[in-house]
Amino acid sequence: MTPIDAFDMVLFGGTGDLVMRKLLPALYHQHQEGNLPQEGRIVCLGRSVPDTAAYLKKAHALAVGYLGRHYNDTDWSSFAARIEYLQLDANHPAEFSKLADALNAFPKRVRVFYLSTAPDLFAPISKSLSEAGLAAGNARVVLEKPLGHDLASSNKINDEVGEYFQEHQIYRIDHYLGKEPVQNLMALRFANTLLEPLWRREWIRDVQITVTEQVGVESRADFYDKTGALRDMVQNHLLQLLTIVAMEPPASIDADAVRDEKLKILRALKPLTTEDVHTKVVRGQYRAGAVDGKPVQGYLTEPDVPAHSKTETFVALKAEIQTWRWAGVPFYLRTGKRLSERLAEIVINFRETPHSIYGRTASTPNRLVIQLQPAESVRLYMMAKEPGNQGRLRPVHLDMDFKEIFQTRSPEAYERLLLDVIRGDLSLFVRRDEQRAAWKWVEPIIDNWESSPDGPKPYTAGTWGPAASSALLSRDGLCWHEEA
């Protein structure tokens, strides 16, 4: 693996939730495990905190809770020595001279600019970095989603950032691609001969990709009501997971070799007609209910949500891939808020045996379940005979317990991705043509919903979503994993 060079990582939005809750803890873990070079600095930018001492006091108070048992005073003190804070308003280009002065003290270091800000600041920040002489050479910029709200706005953001940074400098981050089980899925597929002959339409019946949450919109209502579940989750996270499942074996693990194969899958997705949107896509919105036995309010009564909002908090859909490998295999994608469980998993359902000598008791097909959250695991479900003389079969699973085998802490997704940015490894980041293809595929859904007088189907909080979600699969004689 490429060694990590000396670096300066600049975190815009340094006082925000993402930096405090995810990015600083991720960097702390890598510092704690000795994976960061000694010459590695973290420069946090913000408006509300006056100086480094005040910033570190705030960061420390939050880190104790976020890091839990991994926190200790000694490691935090040495990690905090890496952190500098600059009070800087990203809306004022003249203030970027302060950042240039701080970075130009180490001109040969890799420079990573992580834009943990609203997307409408991506272009102005990129312009100001360029005018301050900070966008050339070994500079890299990390863009958080959402990149636009449709194809046109996404293209506009990419065009504007692309005026100042070249494509190889732009890291469009999707943290699901950094999760260990996703990496293990690639290893299972491309480092073993066992599954590859079965990884095709002749042996796989259907694929289900689920990412669900128990929480509601919480304090993000202003953002979420303008975005919705389709833009927030399907266009990026779920379609990226689909490409990892369905892609052809790349020629190598090099960034463009991997991303070329992912792009082919996105381009092979069967386009959705107006009729398809009505029959193959379900949108829902949660109503009052109970989650884990506690009453919760409905979406329309959440603070800052308009009383007649038609924003979807749930999406389920059926996708089809028009290739020889996958023709006829349905891919079901599902995501939503205020559902029964917090869950992220990929389920590969294999076809039933062509003839069962055990009768109906052997009708449960084999399945491979890759769980991303709340726990990370890979399980292969098979049929086995129960002890005794009855000859009855029941499902059992082979559990690939990586934590038990490797006896190491499983790194968080942002840990892997931040190190990859410093290394200059683009493999797990989304290329512009991938993003364009994903937006192009979901646009018919967006256009149909915006022109339709119908709203989302209601579902009770604490359930698995609208009944239409189960009906979507039942029309094909199938059911969701938890219903089997």
ZATIPA-628870 format. One record per residue (C-alpha): residue in three letters; x, y, z. Coordinates in steps of 0.5 Angstrom, whole numbers, plus 500, padded with zeros to 3 digits. Each point is the difference from the previous one (the first is absolute). Example, Ala and Ser with C-alpha at 12.3 -4.5 7.8 and 13.67 -1.06 7.14 Angstrom:
# residues 2
ALA525491516
SER502507498
This chain:
# residues 484
MET500500500
THR502507498
PRO504503506
ILE497507503
ASP504506499
ALA500506504
PHE493504500
ASP496506502
MET493498500
VAL495506500
LEU493499503
PHE495505497
GLY494500505
GLY505499506
THR495501505
GLY494496497
ASP497493502
LEU504496494
VAL507503502
MET499499508
ARG496493499
LYS503497495
LEU507503497
LEU504501506
PRO498494503
ALA502496494
LEU507504500
TYR501499507
HIS499492499
GLN505500495
HIS505504504
GLN499496506
GLU502494496
GLY506503497
ASN497501493
LEU501507499
PRO507503498
GLN503504506
GLU500506495
GLY493500499
ARG496506502
ILE492501501
VAL498508498
CYS493501502
LEU496506498
GLY494503503
ARG496507502
SER497499506
VAL507498505
PRO505505501
ASP506496500
THR504494501
ALA499499507
ALA493501500
TYR499495494
LEU504495504
LYS496501506
LYS493499496
ALA503494496
HIS503496506
ALA493501504
LEU497496494
ALA505495498
VAL500497507
GLY492498498
TYR502498493
LEU506496501
GLY497496506
ARG505495503
HIS505502495
TYR501507503
ASN506501504
ASP504506503
THR507499497
ASP497498493
TRP496506500
SER505505502
SER505497494
PHE494500495
ALA498507502
ALA507503499
ARG499499493
ILE494504500
GLU500507498
TYR494505499
LEU499506496
GLN494505501
LEU498500492
ASP493502497
ALA500496493
ASN496505497
HIS505506500
PRO506498495
ALA504505504
GLU501496506
PHE503494496
SER507504500
LYS500497508
LEU499493497
ALA506501495
ASP504503505
ALA499494505
LEU501495494
ASN506503496
ALA504499506
PHE500492498
PRO500501492
LYS502493499
ARG494496504
VAL494497497
ARG494505501
VAL493497501
PHE495505500
TYR493497503
LEU494504498
SER495498506
THR496506498
ALA493501496
PRO501498493
ASP499507498
LEU507502503
PHE504495496
ALA501504494
PRO501507504
ILE505496504
SER504497494
LYS500507497
SER503503506
LEU505494501
SER503501493
GLU500507501
ALA504499506
GLY505496496
LEU498494504
ALA496495495
ALA506498495
GLY505494501
ASN499495505
ALA494504503
ARG493495500
VAL493502502
VAL495496503
LEU493501499
GLU494498504
LYS493498497
PRO495502498
LEU504503494
GLY493503497
HIS493498500
ASP499498493
LEU505499494
ALA500507498
SER502503507
SER505494501
ASN503502493
LYS501507502
ILE503498506
ASN505496497
ASP501505494
GLU502505505
VAL504496505
GLY504497493
GLU502508498
TYR505499506
PHE501493502
GLN502495495
GLU496493500
HIS505496503
GLN500505506
ILE493500501
TYR498495505
ARG492499501
ILE499496506
ASP495495501
HIS502497507
TYR496493499
LEU505498495
GLY505501506
LYS497495504
GLU504493502
PRO494495497
VAL500504494
GLN507499499
ASN499493502
LEU495499495
MET505502494
ALA505495504
LEU495494500
ARG498501492
PHE507502497
ALA505496505
ASN496493500
THR498495495
LEU494498504
LEU495505499
GLU502503493
PRO497494496
LEU493501504
TRP500508499
ARG495500494
ARG493499498
GLU500493500
TRP501499507
ILE498507503
ARG493501501
ASP499507503
VAL505505503
GLN497504506
ILE504507502
THR497503507
VAL502506504
THR495502505
GLU500505506
GLN496500506
VAL501507501
GLY496506497
VAL502506497
GLU503503507
SER503507499
ARG501499492
ALA493502498
ASP502506496
PHE505496496
TYR496493500
ASP493503497
LYS504503494
THR503493499
GLY496494502
ALA502493500
LEU501499493
ARG506505499
ASP502499507
MET501493500
VAL498496493
GLN504505495
ASN507499504
HIS500495505
LEU496494498
LEU502501492
GLN507499502
LEU499494504
LEU496497494
THR506501496
ILE505497505
VAL495494500
ALA499500492
MET506502497
GLU505496495
PRO507498503
PRO504506499
ALA507499497
SER503502506
ILE499504506
ASP502506497
ALA495506501
ASP498501493
ALA500492499
VAL495499506
ARG496507498
ASP499498492
GLU497493502
LYS495504505
LEU498505495
LYS498494495
ILE495498505
LEU497507501
ARG500501492
ALA497493500
LEU494501505
LYS493500496
PRO497507499
LEU494501504
THR494502496
THR494504503
GLU496493501
ASP506497503
VAL500506505
HIS493498502
THR501492500
LYS507500503
VAL502505504
VAL496501507
ARG501507504
GLY498501507
GLN499505506
TYR500498507
ARG494501505
ALA500500507
GLY502494503
ALA505496505
VAL507498499
ASP503496506
GLY494501504
LYS500507500
PRO495505497
VAL503504494
GLN496505496
GLY499500492
TYR504504495
LEU495505499
THR500502507
GLU507500501
PRO503507501
ASP502504494
VAL496496495
PRO495503496
ALA493498502
HIS498497493
SER507497498
LYS500495495
THR508498501
GLU501493501
THR503496506
PHE500493497
VAL501498493
ALA500492497
LEU501499493
LYS502494495
ALA506501495
GLU502496495
ILE507499496
GLN500499493
THR506495499
TRP501493499
ARG502499507
TRP494503503
ALA495500495
GLY493498504
VAL503501507
PRO496505504
PHE504505504
TYR496502506
LEU502507503
ARG497502507
THR501506505
GLY496504505
LYS500504506
ARG496498507
LEU500493498
SER500493504
GLU508500500
ARG506503499
LEU503496494
ALA504500494
GLU501493497
ILE501497493
VAL496493499
ILE502496494
ASN494495500
PHE502493496
ARG496496496
GLU496494503
THR503493498
PRO497498493
HIS497494504
SER499498508
ILE501493502
TYR498503507
GLY493503498
ARG498506502
THR504501506
ALA506501496
SER497506496
THR504506503
PRO505502495
ASN507502502
ARG502507501
LEU506504502
VAL499506505
ILE505505500
GLN498505506
LEU503507500
GLN496502506
PRO499500506
ALA505494500
GLU505499495
SER499492498
VAL500496494
ARG496493500
LEU498495495
TYR494496502
MET499493498
MET496494501
ALA502495505
LYS496494503
GLU498500507
PRO503495505
GLY495494501
ASN496495496
GLN495505497
GLY504502494
ARG498507501
LEU504506497
ARG501507502
PRO504506498
VAL507501504
HIS505505498
LEU508500499
ASP502506504
MET506504497
ASP502503506
PHE506505498
LYS500503507
GLU501493503
ILE505498495
PHE505506500
GLN499503507
THR500507498
ARG496506500
SER496501494
PRO501507498
GLU494505498
ALA499501493
TYR503507500
GLU506498503
ARG502496494
LEU497505495
LEU504506503
LEU507496500
ASP498498493
VAL500508498
ILE506501503
ARG503494496
GLY497503494
ASP496493499
LEU493502496
SER498493500
LEU494501505
PHE498507498
VAL495501495
ARG502503493
ARG496505496
ASP498496495
GLU497495505
GLN496505504
ARG497503493
ALA498493498
ALA497499507
TRP496506500
LYS498499493
TRP497493502
VAL496503506
GLU497507496
PRO494496497
ILE498499507
ILE501507503
ASP497503493
ASN494495501
TRP499502508
GLU500507499
SER495500494
SER495495504
PRO495503504
ASP500494505
GLY505500506
PRO504494503
LYS496494504
PRO499501507
TYR504495505
THR500499507
ALA506502504
GLY504494502
THR497495495
TRP504498493
GLY497505496
PRO493501496
ALA497493498
ALA501502493
SER508498501
SER498493502
ALA495500494
LEU506502495
LEU503493501
SER494496501
ARG498501493
ASP507496498
GLY498495505
LEU505503505
CYS501503507
TRP505504504
HIS505497504
GLU497501506
GLU493497498
ALA503494498
